[in-house]
Amino acid sequence: MCQVEEEYHEQLERVDTPSASKKCVKCKEELAAVVIRAGDSYCRNCFRESFIHKFRAMLGKTRVIFPGEKVLLAVSGGPSSCSMLSQVQEGVSQNAHKKLRFLPGIVYIDEGGALGQRKEMRQKATSELCDMFRSTGFPFYILPLEQVLELPGSVLTPSPPSDQPGSAYKAAVDLFLQSGGSGSDGKAEEQECVSPPAVQESHTRLLQQLIGSAQTLTAKQDLLNTLRQHLLVHTARTRGYSKLMLGDSCTRLAVKLLTSISLGRGAQLAQDTGFSDCRYGDVTVVRPMREYSAKEIAYYNHMFKVPSVVVPNLDTKTPDKASIQRLTQSFVTKLQADFPSTVSTIYRTGEKLQTAGGSSSAAERCVLCVCGLDTAAEEASALQATLISEQLSRSSVPVKPEPPSTVGQCCSSERPCGGAEGASDCCRSSRDHEAAELRSLLCYSCRRTVRDMSSVAHLPQYVLSEAQRRQNRSAMKEQISEFLLDDADEND
């Protein structure tokens, strides 16, 4: 036991904690103004140069964005996307050292209708963002999420990508320089401003019914992210942009990686967290902020007065266990506070993960997330074991006997369908059959999301139409299968 008069002769080791009084690790002259990690202390100028260099080096070494190409920046108003916008605005200016030579545009998706926000709150947020976007001189588009209900089914069909091999990048740069760099300045193009159109209340109610049909907050967030992605890709296609730039930071991608694994999206990790995502064909999604941590972005925005707008979302003011996404975010951020290498370790591990490339056939892609289907597994697989377990769980649930329904009375008392409950002509049987057919066109993760919905009839019409088109095409192909030649016969 410890004694009151006990003496400790050994010297206690004092840990050398990072301090802002140290010298800058880069210039070795100025005092450090910010400490990003242990041993990474930067002065104000060196921190700014390092931040800018990391962004332009990421775009330069990947060689994904060609000179003169139109790039659409998805800005949500948060710190990461606003910092990305600031980097692009400075990179395309005339005084930039390594000038960015693409044509930027901005898009903002107003999700207030799905959250049940009042019109005054939505107008206040959009007006602040409009002022921010006008100061850049870039064309910008502010779209309500209600427009996702009017999208065509072609948004779910990958278009053929443009043939631009890696060896053509240098030739494109030389051709761009020979032409005098015309159009390289983002402000040379006339600024196009698309203000949010008047939203019909009926569309807002339909959107709220769609999000409200999901029983869990996890399914609601997953469904909302999918709808937002569809609207972003459609906007990029219709406006002539071939690249879509997202502001996902390293911290956000680390949380997204663990969340995707928890939701059964392990086969789609490369597309969901990688630098480039080519699942849509003609529109490539890029994430240039994936090398920055949330702490680094917050310091930069504070020191150099980068504006941002606080916009609430679905998990605002929710407890940690409200959803899988919220729980994973809380777990990673709390672990990062005690172990500063947590986010970087998860991020670097995710970079090494490689998944099999998705099929180019549109019929073998998920009708929601447009990723390759991962449900065509062998019988002795974890997926098949999970499906069998779910079937046994449903069959083992005791069902209370109910009196037989008469004709004209079924599960829907509001609108009789004319059939007895449980019969083939009952509306409930029809809905269950439609849900089963739709799930056959979804990946494993999207199946779980749709399963948490009260009814698949709440899905947007373009999703249901595309699903029906694929089912009809599959049925037609099965009918004429005996008249089709196999690949082996064609080679002979």
Number of C-alpha atoms within 10 A of each C-alpha: 3 5 6 6 6 7 7 7 6 6 6 7 6 6 6 7 8 15 14 15 12 19 17 24 16 15 13 12 11 17 17 24 20 22 20 16 12 12 13 14 24 25 22 17 14 18 24 14 10 12 17 16 13 15 19 17 13 17 18 14 8 12 16 18 19 21 22 20 17 21 24 27 26 24 25 21 22 15 23 27 22 23 22 24 24 16 17 22 20 17 22 21 17 12 9 11 10 14 16 26 23 20 23 29 26 21 21 22 22 20 22 22 21 23 15 13 12 10 11 8 11 17 14 11 16 21 12 13 19 18 10 16 21 14 9 19 19 22 21 24 22 19 22 23 23 26 16 21 19 12 18 14 17 12 20 23 18 19 16 11 14 10 8 11 9 11 9 13 16 13 11 15 16 13 13 18 13 10 10 9 15 12 17 23 21 25 17 12 14 10 15 14 16 13 14 15 10 7 15 9 11 10 17 21 15 18 25 17 14 23 23 18 20 23 15 16 20 19 26 23 21 17 22 17 12 16 19 17 17 19 22 24 23 20 19 23 17 8 13 14 22 20 26 26 24 21 23 24 23 26 24 21 23 27 23 20 24 20 19 20 14 14 19 18 19 19 23 25 20 20 18 18 24 19 22 19 18 16 23 20 16 19 25 21 26 24 22 24 25 24 20 19 20 19 14 19 21 14 15 19 17 11 14 10 9 15 15 19 15 10 16 13 12 15 16 9 9 11 11 15 11 14 18 20 24 20 15 20 20 16 13 19 17 13 14 15 10 9 11 15 14 17 22 17 12 18 22 12 12 18 14 9 12 13 12 9 13 19 13 14 10 17 19 19 23 25 26 20 22 22 25 23 22 20 16 10 11 9 9 8 9 11 17 15 12 11 11 11 12 11 11 11 10 9 10 8 8 7 7 6 6 6 6 11 13 11 13 15 18 23 17 13 9 8 11 15 18 14 19 20 21 15 12 12 14 21 21 19 15 14 14 13 13 16 17 14 14 20 20 16 21 26 26 20 24 23 20 15 20 22 17 18 21 13 16 21 14 18 19 18 16 18 20 18 13 19 24 15 14 18 17 12 13 12 12 11 13 12 10 9 11 9 9 10 9 10 8 7 8 7 6 5
